[in-house]
Amino acid sequence: MPPHPAALHRLLRRPLFWIALFGLLFGLPLGRSLTRNLPSRLPVLSTLPDFRLTDENGQPFEKKQLAGKVWVASFIFTRCPTACPLLSAKMEKIQKRTRNLGRAFHLVSFSVDPENDTPAELHAYARRFHANPRGWTFVTGPLDAMQAAVVKGFKIAMVKEPIAAPEAADGGATGFFDIIHGEHLVLCDQQGRIRGYFEASDDGINALVAGIAQLVNGQ
């Protein structure tokens, strides 16, 4: 039986009725948003040692220049015909997706073939991928310094192996080398700590960009 009009009128005039109604209408969605699973905090995997290298303009580039920035590292060499162009294309996509972060974010590509990757070679390579020099740096340096940064610091493989001549009976080297290196992208925080390794796949890039946002926002 529907309520009497007079009783309904009295009910509508009561503040407690409206409080209860608004609580029911808005409290349930709010409760769901509060209980929704939040992204887990990125772990601190290790702290990078200091490094002093050279950028694509021939200028010194040190770890301390990245202090206060969230940054992503990749590992490439300019003569690489396959994996490195794909990695750098992914870095270009990250550059586009993070363009609104300004100075809070940076990209760094480390050469794993420093004996051939001069600053001039890296500069030309950077232009191929439309690298913004304010937000994307390419670095090289003496072989021992690069190995210290890449292998000891990032825990990324960096191996130069001679290519054997198949026609040679003794399997002798051809004078050419194959460079084997890790293809993960490494996310670092404002204190120079490694916070994650990400595959250069679409899913990996999406997860990486989410991690960048989490660190930039201080979560």
N, C-alpha and C positions, 0 to 999 in steps of 0.2 A: 504494500500500500504506500503510495507516494506521500512524502511529508506534507503537513498542512502548510499553506502559503505563509501564514503568520509565523509558524515555527521556523520555516526556512529563512524568512526575513531576519528573525532574531539570530539564527545561526550565522548568517552572512555578516552580521554586524559585530561578531565576536572576533577580536584580534587573534585569539588562539587558533581559531579555525583557519585563518589565512596563513599563520605561521606553520601549522601542520601541513597545509596543502602545498605551500612552497617547499617545505622540507621534503615532501614526498616527490614532487616534480623534479627538483634539482639535486636532492641529496643522493639519489640512486646513481645518476651519471657521475657525480663527483666522487662517490665512493668507488665506482668502477675505475675512474682515472687514477685514483690514489693507489689502488691495489694492482694496477697494470704493471707487468714486469718491466722494470727499468733496465737499461743496458748495464752489464756488469762493469765494474771498474777495471780499467786496463792494468795488468800487472807491471811491476817494475822488474825487468829482466836483468839488466846490468847497467852500469854507468860507463860511458865511453871515455877513454883516455884523451888527453889533449892531443891535438894534431896541428901541424903547421905546414900547409901545402900551398899550391899556386893555382889561381883561378884562370879562366879562359882569356882574361885580359893581361895576364902576366903579373898580377898583383898578389901579395900574400893573402892567404885565406886560412883562418884559424877557427878552432872550435868555439872560442870565446865570442866570435862574431855572431854566433847563433844563440847566445844566451838570451833568455826571455822569449824565444820563438819556439813554436811547434814546427818540426821539420821532418821531411821524408827523404831518405837516401835511396839512390839506385846505383847500380854498378854496371858499367858499360865500357866498350872501347870502340873507337871511331871506325875501325876497319872491319868490324863485325857485320856480316851480311844478313844475319837471321834474327837471333834473339834480341840483340841490343836495339835495333830499330823498333821492334815491337814494344820493348820496355820503355823506350823513350816516347813512343806514341801514347802509351798509358800515362806517363808522367805529364805529357802535354794535356791530356784529358783532366788530370788532377789539377793542373794549373788553371784550366778554365773553370772547373767546379769550385775552386777555392779563391777565385779572383776577388771576392768581396772581403776576404780576411786581411788584406793589406799586409802590413809589416808584422802581423802576428804569426805569419806562416811563411815557410821557405822550402824550396826544393834544392837538393844537392845531388849531382851525379858524379860519382867517383870513377876515374879511369882505372881499369885493371890491366892496362897496357901502357904504363907511363913512359916506357922507353920509346914509344912511337907517338903517343898522344901529347904533342906539344900544346902550349896555350893556343897557338894559331889553329891547329887542327881541331881543338875543342871549340874554339870560337865559331869556326865554319860549321861544325856539327850542331852547335846550339841553334844556329840560324835555320837549319833544316827543320827544326821542331818548334820554331817560333817562340823560343824561350825568352821570357821577359827578364832582362838582366837584373832587375830589382828584386825578383823573387825566385830566380832559378840560377844556380851557380854550377859550373863544371870545373872539377879540380883534378890536378895531376901533381906530380912531384917525383923526387928520387924513389927508386924502386923500394928501398928499405922502408921509407916513410909511408909509402902507399900500402905496403904489406902490413905494417904496424897498424895503420888505420883500418884497413879492410878486414884482414884476417884476425888480428889480435883484438881489435876493437869491436867490429861488427859481427865477428864470427862467421864471415862470408868467405867461401872458397875463392881462391885466386891462384890458378896453376897454369903454367906455361909449358906445354909439352911439344917436343919436336915431332913433325909428321914424317913417318917412315915412307920411303919410296917403294911402292909395291913391285916395281920392276927390278929392284936391286936384290941380288941373291942373298946378301947379308942383311937385308932389311935396313940399310943405312938411311940416315936422315936426308931429307930433301933440301934442307936449309930454311924450310918454312915451319911455322909453329902454330899450334892450336891453343887457344886460351880458354880454359875451363873456369867458369865463375858462377857464383850463386845468382839466381834470378829473382829472389824475393825483394820486395820493397820494405824498407825498415822505417818504422815510425818512432820518432824521438820527441821527448818533451822539452819543456823550457829549461830544464836543468841538465840537458844532455844525457838523459837516461833512455835506454831502449825500452819501448812500451809494446812492441809487437812486430811480427814478421808477417807480411801479407803477400799472397800470390797475385801475379799481374793478370788476373782474370776479371771478368765483369763483376762477379760476386766478391772477389778479393778487393777490388777497387771500391765497391760500395761499402764494404766493411771498413776499409782504410779511411774513407772520407768520414764515416760515422765516428771513427776513433779520433780523427783530427778535430772534429767539432766538439767531441767530449773534452779533449785536452784544452782547446782554446777557451772553452766555457768554464774550465776549472772544475770539471766533474770528476 
